[in-house]
């Protein structure tokens, strides 16, 4: 398990600070397969996971959904045949928070 995945998430308020560029570099180094994307001016953390069939992709989607429910923080999940795209960002602050990186690390753990 990664050290990042073991960290606690904090409740995110609408006035919570977004991560800085320095934090993005440091936290991103622990998540080499994730990439930063920007859509509609909002920075998000995204990764595509691949599977051998739709059933495996769907089972992974369910496990990520359970993880999200436990954390009360919900990603965008696109489930397709043999792949799932997971996108984390903090809706309240319209950008990236430390929680997004923690949950991306936990998503990696779910994929193992």
N, CA, C and O of each residue as an XYZ file, in Angstrom:
448
protein
N       0.832     -1.191      0.000
C       0.000      0.000      0.000
C       0.869      1.244      0.000
O       1.918      1.298      0.643
N       0.417      2.215     -0.719
C       1.184      3.457     -0.773
C       0.930      4.279      0.477
O      -0.111      4.159      1.123
N       1.885      5.100      0.798
C       1.748      5.985      1.944
C       0.595      6.970      1.719
O      -0.140      7.306      2.647
N       0.455      7.416      0.490
C      -0.603      8.377      0.162
C      -1.983      7.769      0.381
O      -2.880      8.444      0.886
N      -2.164      6.509      0.012
C      -3.481      5.874      0.162
C      -3.878      5.700      1.618
O      -5.060      5.544      1.921
N      -2.903      5.725      2.527
C      -3.175      5.547      3.945
C      -3.526      6.850      4.660
O      -3.944      6.829      5.818
N      -3.360      7.973      3.984
C      -3.647      9.259      4.614
C      -5.152      9.478      4.728
O      -5.928      8.939      3.939
N      -5.546     10.256      5.694
C      -6.965     10.553      5.918
C      -7.416     11.701      5.026
O      -6.692     12.671      4.803
N      -8.628     11.557      4.528
C      -9.251     12.659      3.794
C      -9.879     13.603      4.800
O     -10.294     13.187      5.882
N      -9.946     14.861      4.444
C     -10.600     15.837      5.311
C     -11.852     16.345      4.600
O     -11.922     16.338      3.371
N     -12.820     16.776      5.366
C     -14.033     17.338      4.768
C     -13.643     18.550      3.936
O     -12.918     19.429      4.403
N     -14.123     18.588      2.720
C     -13.764     19.675      1.812
C     -14.887     20.719      1.808
O     -16.037     20.410      1.495
N     -14.538     21.938      2.155
C     -15.493     23.039      2.170
C     -15.318     23.861      0.900
O     -14.298     23.753      0.219
N     -16.289     24.661      0.592
C     -16.215     25.469     -0.625
C     -15.090     26.504     -0.570
O     -14.675     27.018     -1.608
N     -14.590     26.815      0.639
C     -13.482     27.763      0.755
C     -12.135     27.065      0.983
O     -11.141     27.717      1.303
N     -12.109     25.744      0.817
C     -10.855     25.000      0.986
C      -9.888     25.382     -0.131
O     -10.310     25.643     -1.258
N      -8.604     25.414      0.176
C      -7.636     25.770     -0.871
C      -7.418     24.615     -1.842
O      -7.423     23.447     -1.452
N      -7.230     24.956     -3.092
C      -6.819     23.965     -4.081
C      -5.348     23.652     -3.856
O      -4.630     24.438     -3.237
N      -4.895     22.504     -4.358
C      -3.473     22.181     -4.243
C      -2.667     23.158     -5.102
O      -3.136     23.640     -6.133
N      -1.465     23.432     -4.657
C      -0.566     24.325     -5.395
C       0.167     23.525     -6.473
O       0.118     22.295     -6.478
N       0.829     24.209     -7.364
C       1.630     23.536     -8.392
C       2.696     22.648     -7.749
O       2.956     21.539     -8.216
N       3.309     23.146     -6.674
C       4.331     22.378     -5.961
C       3.728     21.097     -5.382
O       4.329     20.027     -5.480
N       2.546     21.206     -4.779
C       1.876     20.026     -4.230
C       1.483     19.049     -5.340
O       1.585     17.835     -5.165
N       1.038     19.574     -6.470
C       0.680     18.715     -7.602
C       1.895     17.906     -8.042
O       1.780     16.709     -8.303
N       3.040     18.542     -8.124
C       4.268     17.838     -8.523
C       4.642     16.764     -7.509
O       4.970     15.638     -7.883
N       4.592     17.111     -6.229
C       4.992     16.180     -5.176
C       4.014     15.004     -5.075
O       4.431     13.846     -5.041
N       2.726     15.304     -5.028
C       1.720     14.250     -4.920
C       1.626     13.439     -6.211
O       1.445     12.222     -6.175
N       1.746     14.111     -7.334
C       1.687     13.436     -8.620
C       2.823     12.447     -8.819
O       2.663     11.454     -9.529
N       3.960     12.705     -8.204
C       5.091     11.785     -8.306
C       4.751     10.426     -7.701
O       5.330      9.410     -8.085
N       3.812     10.406     -6.756
C       3.381      9.149     -6.147
C       2.316      8.444     -6.980
O       1.928      7.317     -6.673
N       1.846      9.105     -8.030
C       0.780      8.566     -8.882
C       1.205      8.656    -10.348
O       0.580      9.380    -11.124
N       2.246      7.942    -10.735
C       2.810      8.134    -12.070
C       1.870      7.804    -13.234
O       2.076      8.303    -14.340
N       0.861      6.989    -13.013
C      -0.029      6.615    -14.113
C      -1.238      7.549    -14.245
O      -2.039      7.412    -15.169
N      -1.357      8.477    -13.330
C      -2.444      9.451    -13.387
C      -1.955     10.686    -14.130
O      -0.765     11.001    -14.114
N      -2.875     11.375    -14.775
C      -2.507     12.613    -15.467
C      -3.469     13.722    -15.066
O      -4.616     13.475    -14.693
N      -2.983     14.923    -15.153
C      -3.807     16.101    -14.900
C      -4.455     16.492    -16.216
O      -3.774     16.651    -17.228
N      -5.770     16.647    -16.200
C      -6.492     17.127    -17.374
C      -7.252     18.382    -16.960
O      -7.562     18.568    -15.784
N      -7.542     19.220    -17.906
C      -8.345     20.411    -17.618
C      -9.544     20.402    -18.552
O      -9.407     20.338    -19.774
N     -10.722     20.467    -17.945
C     -11.961     20.520    -18.719
C     -12.814     21.662    -18.175
O     -13.061     21.759    -16.973
N     -13.251     22.511    -19.076
C     -14.067     23.665    -18.688
C     -13.377     24.499    -17.611
O     -14.031     25.035    -16.716
N     -12.054     24.601    -17.704
C     -11.291     25.409    -16.757
C     -11.083     24.761    -15.399
O     -10.612     25.419    -14.472
N     -11.426     23.480    -15.262
C     -11.298     22.780    -13.985
C     -10.237     21.696    -14.113
O     -10.327     20.831    -14.984
N      -9.222     21.746    -13.234
C      -8.184     20.722    -13.223
C      -8.724     19.470    -12.552
O      -9.378     19.533    -11.511
N      -8.432     18.312    -13.183
C      -8.903     17.027    -12.686
C      -7.770     16.011    -12.786
O      -6.824     16.189    -13.553
N      -7.878     14.966    -12.016
C      -6.911     13.884    -11.988
C      -7.562     12.676    -12.645
O      -8.643     12.256    -12.231
N      -6.908     12.101    -13.680
C      -7.568     11.065    -14.474
C      -6.628      9.914    -14.817
O      -5.435     10.101    -15.056
N      -7.212      8.717    -14.832
C      -6.467      7.523    -15.234
C      -7.423      6.550    -15.920
O      -8.588      6.430    -15.543
N      -6.906      5.861    -16.933
C      -7.656      4.814    -17.612
C      -7.112      3.471    -17.141
O      -5.908      3.223    -17.208
N      -8.004      2.606    -16.664
C      -7.661      1.252    -16.235
C      -8.172      0.291    -17.301
O      -9.283      0.458    -17.804
N      -7.376     -0.708    -17.648
C      -7.804     -1.645    -18.682
C      -8.038     -3.037    -18.088
O      -7.394     -3.446    -17.122
N      -8.982     -3.742    -18.703
C      -9.399     -5.070    -18.260
C      -9.622     -5.955    -19.479
O      -9.692     -5.467    -20.607
N      -9.730     -7.237    -19.246
C      -9.875     -8.159    -20.377
C     -11.307     -8.271    -20.898
O     -11.531     -8.808    -21.983
N     -12.277     -7.766    -20.131
C     -13.658     -7.825    -20.619
C     -14.531     -6.824    -19.864
O     -14.070     -6.138    -18.952
N     -15.779     -6.757    -20.259
C     -16.707     -5.801    -19.660
C     -17.012     -6.146    -18.204
O     -17.124     -5.246    -17.372
N     -17.148     -7.425    -17.885
C     -17.486     -7.828    -16.512
C     -16.425     -7.381    -15.521
O     -16.754     -6.911    -14.431
N     -15.157     -7.520    -15.886
C     -14.082     -7.071    -14.995
C     -14.111     -5.549    -14.833
O     -13.905     -5.028    -13.737
N     -14.368     -4.849    -15.931
C     -14.457     -3.387    -15.865
C     -15.610     -2.965    -14.969
O     -15.478     -2.034    -14.174
N     -16.739     -3.651    -15.096
C     -17.908     -3.321    -14.291
C     -17.669     -3.619    -12.809
O     -18.075     -2.841    -11.946
N     -17.014     -4.735    -12.516
C     -16.693     -5.079    -11.121
C     -15.762     -4.032    -10.508
O     -15.933     -3.650     -9.350
N     -14.780     -3.571    -11.282
C     -13.870     -2.521    -10.796
C     -14.647     -1.226    -10.536
O     -14.431     -0.559     -9.524
N     -15.541     -0.884    -11.446
C     -16.362      0.322    -11.271
C     -17.133      0.239     -9.962
O     -17.215      1.224     -9.228
N     -17.692     -0.915     -9.664
C     -18.444     -1.101     -8.416
C     -17.538     -0.916     -7.202
O     -17.930     -0.274     -6.228
N     -16.326     -1.478     -7.255
C     -15.394     -1.344     -6.123
C     -14.985      0.116     -5.913
O     -14.875      0.573     -4.775
N     -14.761      0.841     -7.000
C     -14.422      2.265     -6.882
C     -15.619      3.033     -6.335
O     -15.454      3.958     -5.540
N     -16.818      2.653     -6.755
C     -18.024      3.283     -6.229
C     -18.166      3.082     -4.727
O     -18.575      3.996     -4.010
N     -17.830      1.891     -4.253
C     -17.877      1.620     -2.807
C     -16.841      2.458     -2.070
O     -17.122      3.004     -1.003
N     -15.647      2.558     -2.637
C     -14.594      3.406     -2.069
C     -15.069      4.854     -1.973
O     -14.892      5.511     -0.947
N     -15.671      5.335     -3.046
C     -16.163      6.719     -3.085
C     -17.253      6.943     -2.041
O     -17.279      7.975     -1.371
N     -18.139      5.980     -1.910
C     -19.207      6.109     -0.925
C     -18.664      6.182      0.494
O     -19.154      6.962      1.310
N     -17.654      5.372      0.789
C     -17.044      5.387      2.121
C     -16.389      6.727      2.420
O     -16.419      7.197      3.557
N     -15.805      7.337      1.412
C     -15.103      8.610      1.588
C     -16.034      9.812      1.419
O     -15.648     10.942      1.719
N     -17.254      9.575      0.942
C     -18.201     10.647      0.621
C     -17.568     11.658     -0.342
O     -17.695     12.873     -0.186
N     -16.885     11.101     -1.335
C     -16.216     11.903     -2.366
C     -16.327     11.086     -3.647
O     -15.887      9.937     -3.684
N     -16.901     11.654     -4.681
C     -17.331     10.850     -5.820
C     -16.691     11.276     -7.140
O     -16.775     12.439     -7.533
N     -16.050     10.322     -7.820
C     -15.406     10.615     -9.101
C     -16.391     10.473    -10.254
O     -17.520     10.016    -10.077
N     -15.950     10.863    -11.407
C     -16.643     10.505    -12.646
C     -16.079      9.148    -13.053
O     -14.866      8.939    -13.051
N     -16.975      8.232    -13.400
C     -16.576      6.890    -13.812
C     -17.186      6.598    -15.175
O     -18.405      6.636    -15.342
N     -16.334      6.307    -16.143
C     -16.805      5.923    -17.467
C     -16.409      4.468    -17.679
O     -15.228      4.148    -17.816
N     -17.409      3.589    -17.706
C     -17.175      2.157    -17.862
C     -17.490      1.753    -19.287
O     -18.585      1.996    -19.794
N     -16.505      1.129    -19.925
C     -16.644      0.665    -21.300
C     -16.151     -0.773    -21.363
O     -15.656     -1.304    -20.369
N     -16.283     -1.402    -22.516
C     -15.767     -2.750    -22.675
C     -14.258     -2.712    -22.460
O     -13.533     -2.073    -23.224
N     -13.789     -3.397    -21.422
C     -12.361     -3.540    -21.190
C     -11.635     -2.339    -20.628
O     -10.406     -2.339    -20.549
N     -12.379     -1.306    -20.233
C     -11.682     -0.142    -19.672
C     -12.626      0.693    -18.822
O     -13.837      0.735    -19.042
N     -12.015      1.363    -17.829
C     -12.735      2.299    -16.969
C     -11.878      3.544    -16.837
O     -10.701      3.463    -16.485
N     -12.467      4.686    -17.119
C     -11.787      5.964    -16.914
C     -12.293      6.537    -15.598
O     -13.496      6.725    -15.412
N     -11.368      6.812    -14.690
C     -11.697      7.366    -13.375
C     -11.160      8.793    -13.330
O      -9.988      9.034    -13.621
N     -12.023      9.732    -12.964
C     -11.637     11.142    -12.895
C     -12.028     11.692    -11.526
O     -13.203     11.727    -11.163
N     -11.019     12.117    -10.781
C     -11.230     12.708     -9.458
C     -11.018     14.217     -9.528
O     -10.086     14.686    -10.181
N     -11.878     14.973     -8.859
C     -11.702     16.393     -8.604
C     -12.696     16.769     -7.520
O     -13.634     16.023     -7.238
N     -12.488     17.912     -6.926
C     -13.369     18.357     -5.839
C     -14.367     19.357     -6.394
O     -14.017     20.474     -6.774
N     -15.597     18.931     -6.429
C     -16.671     19.728     -7.029
C     -16.843     21.073     -6.316
O     -17.038     22.104     -6.959
N     -16.768     21.051     -4.979
C     -17.009     22.273     -4.207
C     -16.015     23.387     -4.523
O     -16.369     24.566     -4.507
N     -14.774     23.009     -4.810
C     -13.754     24.041     -5.077
C     -13.415     24.137     -6.561
O     -12.547     24.911     -6.963
N     -14.109     23.341     -7.365
C     -13.904     23.361     -8.821
C     -12.425     23.214     -9.188
O     -11.874     23.981     -9.977
N     -11.809     22.197     -8.583
C     -10.404     21.942     -8.844
C      -9.896     20.791     -8.009
O     -10.673     19.981     -7.504
N      -8.592     20.723     -7.869
C      -7.962     19.624     -7.156
C      -7.653     19.964     -5.710
O      -7.159     21.045     -5.391
N      -7.957     19.016     -4.853
C      -7.686     19.078     -3.424
C      -6.817     17.867     -3.090
O      -6.772     16.903     -3.855
N      -6.152     17.913     -1.986
C      -5.328     16.774     -1.550
C      -6.144     15.475     -1.525
O      -5.618     14.409     -1.845
N      -7.418     15.558     -1.148
C      -8.285     14.375     -1.115
C      -8.301     13.641     -2.447
O      -8.348     12.411     -2.476
N      -8.261     14.374     -3.538
C      -8.314     13.745     -4.860
C      -7.102     12.844     -5.089
O      -7.228     11.770     -5.678
N      -5.958     13.268     -4.635
C      -4.746     12.472     -4.778
C      -4.790     11.247     -3.856
O      -4.355     10.160     -4.238
N      -5.311     11.430     -2.657
C      -5.454     10.308     -1.722
C      -6.385      9.254     -2.324
O      -6.082      8.061     -2.289
N      -7.508      9.694     -2.870
C      -8.455      8.737     -3.425
C      -7.976      8.134     -4.742
O      -8.355      7.011     -5.074
N      -7.164      8.845     -5.485
C      -6.544      8.243     -6.668
C      -5.610      7.110     -6.231
O      -5.587      6.049     -6.855
N      -4.841      7.334     -5.159
C      -3.956      6.287     -4.642
C      -4.773      5.094     -4.148
O      -4.377      3.946     -4.352
N      -5.893      5.353     -3.509
C      -6.757      4.260     -3.056
C      -7.379      3.522     -4.258
O      -7.589      2.310     -4.207
N      -7.662      4.251     -5.312
C      -8.188      3.617     -6.533
C      -7.137      2.666     -7.099
O      -7.468      1.566     -7.542
N      -5.882      3.082     -7.086
C      -4.797      2.195     -7.534
C      -4.763      0.922     -6.701
O      -4.542     -0.167     -7.232
N      -4.981      1.056     -5.404
C      -5.002     -0.121     -4.520
C      -6.155     -1.054     -4.895
O      -5.983     -2.273     -4.907
N      -7.302     -0.504     -5.196
C      -8.472     -1.291     -5.598
C      -8.175     -2.061     -6.881
O      -8.649     -3.182     -7.063
N      -7.395     -1.459     -7.762
C      -7.084     -2.079     -9.062
C      -6.122     -3.260     -8.934
O      -6.049     -4.102     -9.829
N      -5.393     -3.321     -7.837
C      -4.383     -4.398     -7.684
C      -5.035     -5.740     -7.439
O      -4.341     -6.745     -7.289
